Amino acid sequence: MTHVREATGGTRASSEGAAARPPLAGVTAARAGEFGCVIGVDRVGIGDELLANGADIVVSDLGELLVGAER
């Protein structure tokens, strides 16, 4: 079961939350759940498949989403 929570821990609408699951299943579930932005994390070379199944963007590591942070 995926829980949708904001950073402070409160329950929020799916369009304002995040989900973490296996890549393809997570993208499909997030799209079906009408999440505002679906990010596919491709660590095994399935980026095109993630996009075809509903990801808005695909990254190879969640660190790519950090703005202005040192990695």
Contacts in CASP RR format, 6 or more apart in sequence:
PFRMAT RR
TARGET T0000
AUTHOR 0000-0000-0000
METHOD contacts of the structure
MODEL  1
MTHVREATGGTRASSEGAAARPPLAGVTAARAGEFGCVIGVDRVGIGDEL
LANGADIVVSDLGELLVGAER
2 19 0 8 1.000
2 20 0 8 1.000
2 21 0 8 1.000
2 26 0 8 1.000
2 29 0 8 1.000
3 11 0 8 1.000
4 11 0 8 1.000
4 12 0 8 1.000
4 13 0 8 1.000
4 14 0 8 1.000
4 17 0 8 1.000
4 18 0 8 1.000
4 19 0 8 1.000
5 11 0 8 1.000
5 12 0 8 1.000
5 17 0 8 1.000
5 18 0 8 1.000
6 12 0 8 1.000
6 16 0 8 1.000
6 17 0 8 1.000
14 30 0 8 1.000
14 33 0 8 1.000
14 34 0 8 1.000
14 35 0 8 1.000
14 36 0 8 1.000
15 34 0 8 1.000
15 35 0 8 1.000
15 36 0 8 1.000
16 36 0 8 1.000
17 35 0 8 1.000
18 35 0 8 1.000
19 26 0 8 1.000
19 29 0 8 1.000
19 30 0 8 1.000
19 35 0 8 1.000
20 26 0 8 1.000
21 29 0 8 1.000
23 40 0 8 1.000
23 41 0 8 1.000
23 42 0 8 1.000
23 43 0 8 1.000
23 44 0 8 1.000
23 46 0 8 1.000
23 50 0 8 1.000
24 46 0 8 1.000
24 49 0 8 1.000
24 50 0 8 1.000
24 53 0 8 1.000
26 40 0 8 1.000
27 38 0 8 1.000
27 40 0 8 1.000
27 50 0 8 1.000
27 53 0 8 1.000
27 54 0 8 1.000
27 55 0 8 1.000
28 53 0 8 1.000
28 54 0 8 1.000
30 38 0 8 1.000
30 54 0 8 1.000
31 38 0 8 1.000
31 53 0 8 1.000
31 54 0 8 1.000
31 55 0 8 1.000
37 56 0 8 1.000
37 57 0 8 1.000
38 54 0 8 1.000
38 55 0 8 1.000
38 56 0 8 1.000
39 55 0 8 1.000
39 56 0 8 1.000
39 57 0 8 1.000
39 58 0 8 1.000
39 59 0 8 1.000
39 62 0 8 1.000
39 65 0 8 1.000
40 47 0 8 1.000
40 50 0 8 1.000
40 55 0 8 1.000
40 57 0 8 1.000
40 58 0 8 1.000
40 59 0 8 1.000
41 58 0 8 1.000
41 59 0 8 1.000
41 60 0 8 1.000
41 61 0 8 1.000
41 62 0 8 1.000
42 50 0 8 1.000
42 58 0 8 1.000
42 59 0 8 1.000
42 60 0 8 1.000
43 60 0 8 1.000
43 61 0 8 1.000
47 55 0 8 1.000
47 58 0 8 1.000
50 58 0 8 1.000
51 58 0 8 1.000
59 65 0 8 1.000
63 69 0 8 1.000
63 71 0 8 1.000
END
